[in-house]
Amino acid sequence: MAESGPAVRIEALGPRACLRLQGWASEEVERSLTSIASAGVRVLPLAPGDCLLLSSGHSGLELRQLVASYLPADGHALVDQSNELVAFEVVGVAARELISKGCGLDFHPQSFTPGQSARTRLAGIPVVVSCGEDPARFELMVARSYGQYLHDWLSDAAREFGSWQVESI
């Protein structure tokens, strides 16, 4: 049976609000994350007390105001990284294999599950990798200055899969 699309598709994602939340009053901040997520904000945990908060429906300032309304008065730092990061979506049956080519993390579906995220290195540069609810859908976030490099690396690495599609940035 023939596949109904490319083995891997790489697409640059449009702009969206992104905040980095670091909390040293961890219990209070952690409790706030449930409320923040229920308000339609995507929470990507990176380490204990450290996460990214994403929203395509808000500006950075709007997201900051929304998130701040759920957080305790102190015990955390909230930094707008909306203009600092660019994101790519990698989708398809070969997505895990493609990302594994440039990264030391184990991307087996039992090890890197839907909803999981990590800060790591891919193709020699620092990235945040997250797996969407679909286990064949990944989002890669990188500093804007590395965006073209990562796009070119992903494009080149995808060639071996025969059926691939890259949206230009």
GIPE-V380799 format. One record per pair of residues at least 12 apart in sequence whose C-alpha atoms are under 8 Angstrom apart, sorted by the first residue. I is the first residue (numbers start at 1). J is the second residue. Records with the same first field share a line. If there is no record, write none. Layout:
# GIPE-V380799
I: J  J
This chain:
# GIPE-V380799
5: 163
6: 92  163  164  165
7: 92  93  94  95  161  162  163  164
8: 90  91  92  93  94  95  158  161  163  164  165
9: 89  90  91  92  95  164  165  166  167
10: 88  89  90  91  154  155  165  166  167
11: 88  89  90  166  167  168  169
12: 86  87  88  89  167  168  169
13: 86  87  88  89
14: 87
15: 56  82  86
16: 54  55  56  57  58  59  60  82
17: 54  55  56  57  58  59  60  63  80  81  82
18: 52  53  54  55  60  80  81  82
19: 52  53  54  60  63  64  78  79  80  81  82
20: 50  51  52  53  77  78  79  80  81
21: 49  50  51  52  53  76  77  78  79
22: 49  50  51  76  77  78
23: 49  50  75  76  77
24: 49  75  76
25: 74  75  76
26: 48  49  75
28: 71  72
29: 49  71  72  75  76
30: 49
32: 70  71  72
35: 70
36: 67  70
40: 55
41: 53  54  55
42: 54  55
44: 116  117  130
45: 116  117  118
46: 117  118  119
47: 118
60: 80  82
61: 80
64: 78  80
83: 144
84: 143  144
85: 141  142  143  144
86: 141  142  143  144  147
87: 139  140  141  142  147
88: 139  140  141  151
89: 137  138  139  140
90: 137  138  139  140
91: 136  137  138
92: 136  137
93: 136
94: 136  161
95: 136  137  138
96: 108  136
98: 154  157  158
99: 122
101: 157
102: 121  122  123  124
103: 120  121  122  123
104: 121  122
105: 120
109: 135
112: 131
113: 131  135
114: 131  132  133  134  135
115: 130  131  132  133
116: 130  131  132
117: 129  130  131
118: 130
123: 150  153
125: 146
126: 142  143
127: 140  141  142  143
128: 140  141  142
129: 141
148: 169
151: 169
